[in-house]
């Protein structure tokens, strides 16, 4: 199975790379160009990324790009409800691999807060995200269950978080794996991005993508909410 064999929705483009390194380099060049364009047009550029181990190489390449980093706002599509010092913190991952060198001048908007409960943490993140400039570039990943960000199938609050016209920006979510507690941007906020990239690697992700394209029940595979323009898919073996 190859990404070139897929029948994608009209307006959705796929880009295949020979290795994870080449994908990370290509994606970093694309994102840097888009951020420069946004800065030139509006004086600020907002980048929202996904966490986990997969994007580390992309973060490292992007950090080396020549950008007016002080005019870039960076946030996360989702976050584990753990302190930044915790090994599972997406914010900690960004600080280690993206917000380094010149890129440390970017303004980071965190979803995490040490609130008494996950629900209160989501409420606090809601207030923080109300001040987030419009999203210029969104980088999504995808799990083998079809989740993206922390929009997990069968999670409480999923139906509300998937409302295309919802006004809420952040929701508390539960993942099927440890750590269970997550914070995620809503579908409505994520889908407002001017440019959206789904970055995936490996044959198993192509199998998942094929299943997602074959159906239309968004709650079953939340990635389906984003399989339309302006999405671009970046894939490597």
C-alpha positions in Angstrom: 0.0 0.0 0.0 1.3 3.5 -1.0 -0.1 6.9 -0.2 -0.1 7.6 -4.0 -2.8 4.8 -4.4 -5.3 6.5 -2.1 -8.3 8.2 -3.5 -8.3 11.4 -1.4 -11.1 13.9 -1.0 -10.9 16.7 -3.7 -8.5 19.4 -2.6 -6.5 17.2 -0.2 -2.9 16.6 -1.3 -0.5 13.9 -0.2 3.3 14.1 -0.1 5.5 11.0 0.2 9.0 10.9 1.5 11.6 8.2 1.5 12.5 8.4 5.2 11.4 10.1 8.5 14.4 12.4 8.2 13.4 13.7 4.8 9.8 14.1 5.9 11.0 16.1 8.9 13.2 18.3 6.8 10.5 18.9 4.1 7.8 19.7 6.7 10.1 22.1 8.5 10.8 24.0 5.3 7.1 24.2 4.4 6.1 25.3 7.9 8.8 27.9 8.1 7.7 29.4 4.8 4.1 29.6 5.9 5.1 31.3 9.2 7.2 33.8 7.3 4.2 34.5 5.0 1.9 35.0 8.0 4.4 37.4 9.7 4.7 39.4 6.6 0.9 39.6 6.2 -0.2 40.1 9.8 2.9 40.7 12.0 2.4 37.5 13.9 2.3 33.8 13.1 0.6 31.1 15.2 1.8 27.5 15.0 -0.1 24.6 16.8 1.6 21.3 17.0 1.0 17.8 18.3 3.2 16.1 20.9 4.5 12.6 21.3 7.8 11.2 20.0 7.0 11.2 16.3 7.5 15.0 15.7 10.8 15.3 17.5 12.9 15.4 14.3 10.5 17.9 12.8 10.9 20.1 15.9 14.6 20.0 15.7 14.7 20.9 12.0 12.1 23.7 12.4 14.1 25.2 15.3 17.0 25.8 12.9 15.0 27.7 10.4 15.6 31.4 9.9 12.5 33.1 11.3 11.6 36.1 13.3 10.8 33.8 16.2 9.8 36.7 18.5 6.8 37.1 16.2 5.8 33.4 16.4 3.2 32.0 18.9 3.4 28.3 19.5 0.8 26.1 21.2 -0.2 22.5 21.5 -3.2 20.7 19.9 -3.4 18.7 23.1 -1.6 18.1 26.3 -1.2 15.4 29.0 -2.4 16.8 32.4 1.1 16.5 33.9 3.6 19.2 35.0 6.1 20.4 32.4 8.9 18.5 34.2 7.1 15.2 33.7 8.5 12.9 31.1 5.0 12.7 29.4 4.6 16.5 29.1 4.2 17.7 25.5 5.2 21.2 26.7 8.4 19.7 28.1 9.0 18.0 24.8 8.7 21.4 22.9 11.0 23.1 25.3 13.6 20.4 24.8 13.4 20.1 21.0 11.7 23.2 19.4 12.0 26.1 21.7 15.8 26.1 21.6 18.3 28.7 20.4 16.7 31.5 18.4 13.4 29.6 18.5 13.3 30.1 22.3 12.2 33.7 21.5 8.8 32.3 20.4 5.9 32.8 22.8 4.6 29.5 24.1 0.9 29.2 25.1 0.5 26.2 27.4 -2.7 24.2 28.0 -1.5 22.9 31.3 -2.2 24.3 34.7 -1.9 22.8 38.1 -5.7 23.1 38.8 -7.5 21.0 41.4 -9.2 18.9 38.7 -8.9 18.2 35.0 -12.2 20.0 34.4 -10.9 23.1 36.1 -7.7 22.9 34.1 -9.7 22.8 30.9 -11.6 25.9 32.0 -8.3 27.7 32.7 -7.0 26.6 29.3 -10.2 27.9 27.8 -9.4 31.4 29.1 -5.8 31.2 27.9 -6.8 30.1 24.4 -9.3 32.9 24.1 -6.2 35.1 23.7 -4.5 32.9 21.1 -4.2 34.6 17.7 -5.8 32.8 14.7 -4.0 29.6 13.9 -1.9 29.8 10.8 -0.4 26.3 10.7 -1.7 23.2 12.5 0.3 19.9 12.6 -1.7 16.9 13.5 -0.8 13.3 14.1 -3.0 10.2 14.1 -3.3 7.1 16.3 -4.0 3.6 15.1 -7.5 4.0 16.6 -8.1 7.1 14.4 -7.8 9.7 17.1 -6.1 13.0 16.5 -5.1 15.6 19.1 -6.7 14.0 22.2 -10.0 13.5 20.5 -10.3 9.8 21.4 -13.1 7.4 20.3 -15.5 6.6 23.2 -14.0 9.3 25.5 -16.5 11.3 27.6 -17.0 14.8 26.1 -16.1 13.6 22.7 -19.5 14.5 21.1 -19.2 18.0 22.4 -15.6 18.4 21.5 -16.4 17.3 17.9 -19.1 19.9 17.3 -18.1 21.6 14.1 -19.6 24.9 15.2 -18.8 24.6 19.0 -17.8 27.7 20.8 -15.6 26.1 23.4 -11.9 25.9 22.7 -10.6 23.3 25.2 -12.1 20.1 26.6 -11.0 17.6 29.2 -10.6 14.2 27.7 -9.7 10.6 28.7 -7.2 8.5 26.7 -7.4 4.7 26.7 -3.7 4.6 27.7 -1.7 6.0 30.6 -1.7 8.9 31.4 -5.5 8.9 31.0 -6.2 12.6 31.6 -5.7 15.0 28.7 -6.6 18.5 27.5 -7.4 19.0 23.9 -8.3 21.8 21.6 -11.8 21.4 20.2 -12.5 20.4 16.6 -13.9 23.9 15.9 -10.7 25.6 17.0 -8.4 23.1 15.3 -10.3 23.3 12.1 -10.1 27.1 12.0 -6.4 26.8 11.1 -5.4 28.3 7.7 -3.2 25.4 6.9 -3.5 21.8 8.3 -1.0 19.0 7.9 -1.4 15.4 9.0 2.0 13.9 9.5 2.2 10.1 9.7 4.7 7.3 9.1 4.6 3.6 8.6 2.2 1.1 6.9 0.0 0.8 10.0 -0.9 4.5 9.7 -1.8 4.0 6.0 -4.1 1.2 7.1 -5.8 3.5 9.6 -6.1 6.3 7.0 -7.6 3.9 4.5 -10.2 2.9 7.2 -10.9 6.5 8.0 -11.5 7.4 4.3 -13.8 4.5 3.9 -16.4 5.8 6.4 -18.0 9.0 7.6 -18.8 8.5 11.3 -16.5 11.1 12.9 -17.0 9.9 16.5 -15.7 6.4 15.5 -12.5 7.9 14.0 -12.1 11.6 14.9 -9.4 12.1 12.3 -12.3 12.1 9.8 -13.3 15.6 10.9 -10.1 16.9 9.2 -10.0 14.8 6.0 -10.9 17.8 3.8 -9.2 20.9 2.5 -7.1 22.7 3.6 -5.5 19.4 4.8 -2.2 18.1 3.4 -0.9 14.7 4.3 2.9 14.1 4.8 3.8 10.4 4.9 6.9 8.3 5.0 7.5 4.5 5.4 
